[in-house]
Amino acid sequence: MAVGRLAFLILYGQKLLEGFCPLQPETQRKIRESIYRVCNELARLLGRDRLTYEELMALTGQIYGSGLISWAVPLSMVKKALPPNLPAVVREPDLSRLDTQEKLEAVLANAPEPTPEELDTIMNVFRDLLPQFRQQLVSAAKNLPHSRGGAPKKLPSLDEQKAVVDEIKALRGPGVKLGDVFRRVAQRHGVSPSKIKQIWLRWAKQSPPGANPRKV
């Protein structure tokens, strides 16, 4: 979905820029580098050292050209990304228009220059592309079932639990309530405060007398 959305943004992002003089060289450089940064970040997701722009576009064509994923998916994502006053994007993009770096350069060279505010919008779209894609993957994964043994236990190892105890010790101090500390540490680890309290009390019980008070 990320590569499809990127293709749509490149093709239809020019609509953000209507009514201005041609893109200045510095603006072209910023947009171009943002696109190449997405390629490099996607390479890690694919387990590769690098991903060229041409490889990205070829991958996009394989995924969407084969019908594996409908263009309607990235299309709906782009509609949310672009300002509401722009014309609706309704057609599948013609990837052949920018399937090489040379064609991308030509598209940028003929695009109009945006205002500073609109340029910020464009940069933010590229910056947030993969974080939003990551969030969608996380949300989708939550709908999948856990293993038949049930949901995995959080903070199961002794090393993880010792780290939690060390965090609690570091946050404790005069006037600081343990309950507040438990909540802060729980937020860091994505568990409930009661889970953190359980780990703390287990440690306190196993510690030598006087090592740490158990008062909560």
ZABAMI-277384 format. One line per field, with one value per residue (C-alpha): residue number from 1; x, y, z. Coordinates in nm, 3 decimals. Layout:
# residues N
n = (NUM, ...) $
X = (X, ...) $
Y = (Y, ...) $
Z = (Z, ...) $
# end
This chain:
# residues 216
n = (1, 2, 3, 4, 5, 6, 7, 8, 9, 10, 11, 12, 13, 14, 15, 16, 17, 18, 19, 20, 21, 22, 23, 24, 25, 26, 27, 28, 29, 30, 31, 32, 33, 34, 35, 36, 37, 38, 39, 40, 41, 42, 43, 44, 45, 46, 47, 48, 49, 50, 51, 52, 53, 54, 55, 56, 57, 58, 59, 60, 61, 62, 63, 64, 65, 66, 67, 68, 69, 70, 71, 72, 73, 74, 75, 76, 77, 78, 79, 80, 81, 82, 83, 84, 85, 86, 87, 88, 89, 90, 91, 92, 93, 94, 95, 96, 97, 98, 99, 100, 101, 102, 103, 104, 105, 106, 107, 108, 109, 110, 111, 112, 113, 114, 115, 116, 117, 118, 119, 120, 121, 122, 123, 124, 125, 126, 127, 128, 129, 130, 131, 132, 133, 134, 135, 136, 137, 138, 139, 140, 141, 142, 143, 144, 145, 146, 147, 148, 149, 150, 151, 152, 153, 154, 155, 156, 157, 158, 159, 160, 161, 162, 163, 164, 165, 166, 167, 168, 169, 170, 171, 172, 173, 174, 175, 176, 177, 178, 179, 180, 181, 182, 183, 184, 185, 186, 187, 188, 189, 190, 191, 192, 193, 194, 195, 196, 197, 198, 199, 200, 201, 202, 203, 204, 205, 206, 207, 208, 209, 210, 211, 212, 213, 214, 215, 216) $
X = (0.000, 0.286, 0.436, 0.096, 0.025, 0.365, 0.293, -0.038, 0.122, 0.390, 0.141, -0.131, 0.079, 0.117, -0.242, -0.111, 0.096, -0.141, -0.113, 0.253, 0.580, 0.790, 0.948, 1.272, 1.583, 1.592, 1.226, 1.288, 1.582, 1.373, 1.093, 1.336, 1.530, 1.206, 1.110, 1.452, 1.438, 1.116, 1.296, 1.575, 1.330, 1.126, 1.446, 1.479, 1.121, 1.200, 1.523, 1.742, 2.046, 1.897, 1.599, 1.638, 1.361, 1.324, 1.295, 1.029, 0.820, 0.866, 0.752, 0.450, 0.359, 0.392, 0.172, -0.107, -0.074, -0.127, -0.442, -0.293, -0.409, -0.672, -0.574, -0.877, -0.670, -0.396, -0.648, -0.854, -0.537, -0.435, -0.781, -0.723, -0.376, -0.455, -0.642, -1.020, -1.046, -0.855, -1.036, -1.101, -0.848, -1.057, -0.835, -0.562, -0.224, -0.016, 0.309, 0.491, 0.487, 0.745, 0.895, 1.254, 1.449, 1.474, 1.095, 1.059, 1.304, 1.097, 0.775, 0.935, 1.091, 0.747, 0.556, 0.462, 0.628, 0.420, 0.384, 0.592, 0.281, 0.198, 0.558, 0.534, 0.220, 0.402, 0.701, 0.474, 0.296, 0.624, 0.749, 0.434, 0.391, 0.570, 0.478, 0.112, 0.173, 0.335, 0.032, -0.197, 0.010, -0.004, -0.379, -0.428, -0.207, -0.426, -0.714, -0.519, -0.549, -0.275, -0.125, -0.348, -0.162, -0.321, -0.179, 0.195, 0.289, 0.447, 0.776, 0.825, 1.205, 1.394, 1.612, 1.305, 1.163, 1.494, 1.495, 1.146, 1.265, 1.563, 1.330, 1.108, 1.411, 1.530, 1.191, 1.136, 1.205, 1.068, 0.706, 0.675, 0.392, 0.468, 0.131, 0.235, 0.568, 0.388, 0.171, 0.469, 0.666, 0.356, 0.311, 0.671, 0.626, 0.268, 0.133, -0.104, 0.012, -0.098, 0.151, 0.433, 0.319, 0.321, 0.682, 0.785, 0.624, 0.776, 1.118, 1.059, 0.956, 1.273, 1.507, 1.694, 1.509, 1.550, 1.676, 1.365, 1.037, 0.730, 0.500, 0.277) $
Y = (0.000, 0.240, 0.213, 0.261, 0.565, 0.710, 0.666, 0.846, 1.128, 1.184, 1.182, 1.389, 1.596, 1.854, 1.956, 2.103, 2.344, 2.486, 2.850, 2.916, 2.956, 2.645, 2.462, 2.621, 2.394, 2.392, 2.289, 2.012, 1.893, 1.880, 1.680, 1.450, 1.376, 1.308, 1.048, 0.884, 0.878, 0.678, 0.433, 0.385, 0.333, 0.083, -0.109, -0.200, -0.324, -0.549, -0.674, -0.506, -0.281, -0.033, 0.021, 0.236, 0.458, 0.241, -0.071, 0.097, 0.183, -0.166, -0.315, -0.086, -0.203, -0.569, -0.530, -0.321, -0.423, -0.787, -0.700, -0.834, -0.515, -0.281, 0.075, 0.173, 0.114, 0.375, 0.598, 0.625, 0.698, 0.978, 1.137, 1.172, 1.318, 1.584, 1.906, 1.878, 2.160, 1.961, 1.765, 1.403, 1.144, 0.884, 0.720, 0.464, 0.630, 0.577, 0.459, 0.476, 0.856, 0.842, 0.493, 0.624, 0.894, 1.085, 1.095, 1.200, 1.485, 1.594, 1.592, 1.804, 2.044, 2.117, 2.139, 2.484, 2.633, 2.615, 2.872, 2.804, 2.674, 2.435, 2.316, 2.233, 2.033, 1.838, 1.767, 1.656, 1.413, 1.243, 1.254, 1.092, 0.835, 0.541, 0.623, 0.616, 0.293, 0.148, 0.245, 0.075, -0.243, -0.234, -0.180, -0.462, -0.698, -0.645, -0.804, -1.125, -1.405, -1.484, -1.830, -2.100, -2.069, -1.729, -1.381, -1.363, -1.256, -0.915, -0.863, -1.240, -1.248, -1.181, -0.926, -0.729, -0.742, -0.630, -0.337, -0.244, -0.254, -0.034, 0.217, 0.229, 0.286, 0.571, 0.743, 0.710, 1.003, 1.216, 1.300, 1.067, 0.816, 0.463, 0.450, 0.738, 0.567, 0.243, 0.431, 0.602, 0.281, 0.097, 0.351, 0.299, -0.077, -0.088, -0.282, -0.208, -0.039, -0.351, -0.556, -0.318, -0.327, -0.707, -0.710, -0.457, -0.643, -0.972, -0.810, -0.648, -0.984, -1.151, -0.868, -0.876, -0.710, -0.335, -0.324, -0.133, -0.053, -0.228, 0.061, 0.145) $
Z = (0.000, 0.077, -0.271, -0.434, -0.224, -0.309, -0.680, -0.645, -0.450, -0.712, -0.998, -0.840, -0.600, -0.873, -0.801, -0.476, -0.683, -0.941, -1.038, -0.966, -1.159, -1.238, -0.947, -0.833, -0.831, -0.449, -0.429, -0.682, -0.472, -0.153, -0.317, -0.495, -0.175, 0.012, -0.249, -0.238, 0.143, 0.122, -0.111, 0.144, 0.429, 0.229, 0.153, 0.521, 0.526, 0.230, 0.388, 0.126, 0.150, -0.095, -0.320, -0.629, -0.755, -1.067, -0.851, -0.641, -0.944, -1.091, -0.758, -0.762, -1.111, -1.012, -0.705, -0.857, -1.221, -1.128, -0.936, -0.612, -0.443, -0.582, -0.670, -0.463, -0.147, -0.203, -0.380, -0.063, 0.136, -0.098, -0.076, 0.297, 0.247, -0.012, 0.075, 0.038, -0.220, -0.484, -0.757, -0.668, -0.785, -0.960, -1.223, -1.191, -1.242, -1.553, -1.395, -1.728, -1.692, -1.414, -1.395, -1.420, -1.242, -1.570, -1.605, -1.243, -1.305, -1.606, -1.402, -1.131, -1.383, -1.532, -1.204, -1.068, -0.761, -0.439, -0.166, 0.148, 0.322, 0.039, 0.025, 0.395, 0.318, 0.047, 0.272, 0.554, 0.322, 0.231, 0.589, 0.729, 0.449, 0.610, 0.974, 0.867, 0.677, 0.991, 1.199, 0.948, 0.969, 1.349, 1.346, 1.096, 1.299, 1.606, 1.416, 1.363, 1.622, 1.871, 1.885, 2.031, 2.357, 2.404, 2.395, 2.466, 2.818, 2.841, 3.027, 3.070, 3.110, 3.432, 3.251, 3.145, 3.495, 3.645, 3.404, 3.526, 3.887, 3.800, 3.632, 3.940, 4.164, 3.942, 3.950, 4.323, 4.548, 4.831, 4.775, 4.473, 4.503, 4.392, 4.221, 3.996, 3.924, 3.833, 3.583, 3.419, 3.383, 3.258, 2.978, 2.868, 2.838, 2.712, 3.010, 3.298, 3.620, 3.809, 3.606, 3.706, 4.068, 4.058, 3.934, 4.199, 4.487, 4.371, 4.373, 4.713, 4.858, 4.731, 4.842, 5.175, 5.468, 5.464, 5.105, 4.990, 5.158, 5.017, 5.096, 4.801) $
# end
